[in-house]
């Protein structure tokens, strides 16, 4: 990984295919197909559906059956998108209110043992 970074520069993006992220994530720009790959495709679909439903993602609830890396990564990315949407809405309304962090229960993970 260091050789790749040395050859292509510090901003090179390294994708992990079916591997658990390693400790190098702090020093290298990395992308895991199971975590960020799945999450980005799901979020892209949700954002594309917003105009059809006329309901912003911040007003929807999401339940994930499975609390593995893909489900957890997707829930985290949706939480971030909801936070960004809420912040953007407050700014466009001219509000000085400090937005709440996170999705505040909009995403829920369910696994065999109950709720995560």
C-alpha positions as CSV (number, residue, x, y, z in Angstrom):
1,X,0.0,0.0,0.0
2,X,2.8,2.4,0.8
3,X,4.3,1.7,-2.7
4,X,1.0,2.5,-4.4
5,X,0.7,5.7,-2.4
6,X,4.3,6.6,-3.2
7,X,3.8,6.0,-7.0
8,X,0.4,7.6,-7.4
9,X,0.4,10.2,-4.6
10,X,-1.1,10.7,-1.2
11,X,-4.6,11.1,-2.5
12,X,-4.8,7.7,-4.2
13,X,-8.0,5.8,-3.3
14,X,-7.5,2.1,-2.4
15,X,-10.5,-0.2,-2.6
16,X,-10.7,-3.3,-0.5
17,X,-12.6,-6.2,-2.2
18,X,-14.1,-8.6,0.3
19,X,-11.6,-7.8,3.0
20,X,-12.0,-6.3,6.4
21,X,-10.5,-2.8,6.6
22,X,-7.1,-2.9,8.1
23,X,-5.3,-0.5,10.5
24,X,-3.9,1.4,7.5
25,X,-7.2,3.3,7.1
26,X,-5.9,6.2,9.2
27,X,-2.9,6.7,6.9
28,X,-4.4,5.8,3.5
29,X,-7.5,6.8,1.6
30,X,-9.5,3.5,1.5
31,X,-12.8,2.3,0.3
32,X,-14.4,-1.1,1.3
33,X,-16.8,-2.5,-1.2
34,X,-19.0,-4.2,1.4
35,X,-19.3,-1.1,3.6
36,X,-19.0,2.1,1.6
37,X,-19.9,0.4,-1.8
38,X,-23.2,-0.9,-0.6
39,X,-24.0,2.2,1.4
40,X,-23.3,4.6,-1.5
41,X,-25.5,2.6,-3.9
42,X,-28.4,2.4,-1.4
43,X,-28.2,6.1,-0.5
44,X,-28.0,7.0,-4.2
45,X,-31.3,5.1,-4.8
46,X,-32.9,6.8,-1.8
47,X,-31.9,10.3,-3.0
48,X,-33.1,9.6,-6.5
49,X,-36.5,8.5,-5.1
50,X,-37.0,11.6,-3.0
51,X,-38.5,13.7,-5.9
52,X,-40.9,10.8,-6.7
53,X,-42.1,10.5,-3.1
54,X,-42.0,14.2,-2.2
55,X,-40.8,13.1,1.2
56,X,-37.2,14.0,2.2
57,X,-35.1,11.2,3.7
58,X,-35.0,13.1,7.0
59,X,-38.8,12.4,7.4
60,X,-38.5,8.7,6.7
61,X,-37.7,5.7,8.9
62,X,-35.3,2.9,7.9
63,X,-35.1,-0.7,9.3
64,X,-32.1,-2.9,8.4
65,X,-32.5,-6.7,8.8
66,X,-28.9,-7.5,9.6
67,X,-26.4,-5.6,11.6
68,X,-23.3,-6.7,9.6
69,X,-20.8,-4.4,7.9
70,X,-23.0,-3.6,4.9
71,X,-26.1,-2.8,6.9
72,X,-24.2,-0.9,9.5
73,X,-22.3,1.1,6.9
74,X,-25.5,1.9,5.1
75,X,-27.2,3.1,8.3
76,X,-24.2,5.3,9.1
77,X,-24.2,6.9,5.6
78,X,-28.0,7.5,5.8
79,X,-27.6,9.1,9.2
80,X,-24.9,11.4,7.7
81,X,-27.2,12.3,4.8
82,X,-30.1,13.1,7.2
83,X,-27.9,15.3,9.3
84,X,-26.6,17.1,6.2
85,X,-30.2,17.6,4.9
86,X,-31.4,19.0,8.3
87,X,-28.4,21.4,8.4
88,X,-29.1,22.5,4.9
89,X,-32.8,23.1,5.6
90,X,-32.0,25.2,8.7
91,X,-29.6,27.3,6.8
92,X,-32.0,27.9,3.9
93,X,-34.7,29.0,6.4
94,X,-32.3,31.5,7.9
95,X,-32.4,29.7,11.3
96,X,-29.6,30.2,13.8
97,X,-30.7,26.9,15.5
98,X,-28.0,24.4,16.1
99,X,-29.0,21.2,14.2
100,X,-29.3,17.9,16.1
101,X,-26.6,15.5,15.3
102,X,-27.5,12.2,13.7
103,X,-30.8,10.8,12.5
104,X,-32.3,10.5,15.9
105,X,-33.8,7.1,15.5
106,X,-34.5,7.2,11.8
107,X,-32.3,4.2,11.2
108,X,-32.8,0.9,13.1
109,X,-30.7,-2.2,12.9
110,X,-32.3,-5.6,13.7
111,X,-30.4,-8.9,14.0
112,X,-31.2,-12.4,15.2
113,X,-30.8,-11.4,18.9
114,X,-33.1,-8.4,18.8
115,X,-32.4,-4.7,18.1
116,X,-28.8,-3.5,17.8
